[in-house]
Amino acid sequence: MSDVFDALAHPVRREILKLLREGAMSAGDIATHFDLAKPTLSGHFTVLKTAGLVTTERRGTTILYRLNMSVMEEALAAMLSLMGEGDKAWKPARR
């Protein structure tokens, strides 16, 4: 689970996941949304794939990336359990 939270910690990776909510996209299609070098973007894809947040499918020379919702749901459930699962009156801790 720590791989998932590490992956979610970076804003570019969160933005990639937002893009993938609409459906599968190629690396090239995703790249048009960022002003990043290909190796940098490739590194972000590797982190997301290692964490299980995305799956890949090869179609000829194209790799399609898809959001893996089951891993996202597990991460959300983990966060909710930290905050008091089902506690509607949850409030942040005082500092």
N, C-alpha and C positions, 0 to 999 in steps of 0.2 A: 504494500500500500504506500510505502514511502516514495517509491518511484512515481506513483501517480501524483502525489502532492508536490514532489520536486518538479514534475512536468507542468503542473498547473501554476507553479509559482512565476513563470515567465509570461509577460504580456503578449508576446508574439505567438507563443503556443496556445494561449487562451483564444486569441483572435483566429488562429487556424481552426480550432475546434468550433468556434462560432460559425465560420464559413461552412464547415462540414455538416452543420445541422440541417442544411438545405438538401444535402445529398452528396454523393461521391464526386470528387474533383481530382483532376490530374495535378501533378506537382507544378506544371506550367501554368495552369489556371490559378492555382493558389498563389504562385509567385507574382502574378500581376497585381496583387493586392498589397505587396510589400516592396520597399526599396532596400532590398538586402541582396548580398551576393549569393549565388547558387550554393556554394559550400556552407554558408551560414544557415540558409534555409534547410538544406539537407540535414544539417546537424539537429535542427529543431524537429524534423520529421523522424529522425532516428530516436530521439528522446521520447516522442509521443508513441512511437511504435513499441519501443522497449517497455514503456509503462502499460501497454495494452490499450491505450486510449484511442488508437486508430488501427485499422486493419488495412492491408494492401491487396490489390488484385492486379495482376499483370494482364494487359490486353495489347498484344503485339509488343511494341517498344514503349508503350505508355503504362505508367503505374498509377492506378487509381487509389486514392485514399478515402477511407470511410470512417466515420465516427463510430466507436464501439460503445454504445449506450449502456451496456451491462456494467462496464467498468466505471462509467460516470455515475451510474446509480449506486454502485458500491461505495464510491468516494463520498457521495452525498449522504448516504446512510451513516457512514463513519462520522461525518461532521455533525449530523443531527444527534447521534448518540453522545457525542462530546458535550453537546449543548443541553442535553436532557431530553431524550427521545419522547415525543408526544407532549412535552410540557408547553402548553400554549402561552403561559405567562413567563417564559424564559426572558431573562434580562441579562445583559452583559455584567461580568463581575466588576465590582468597584475597585478602583486603583488607589 
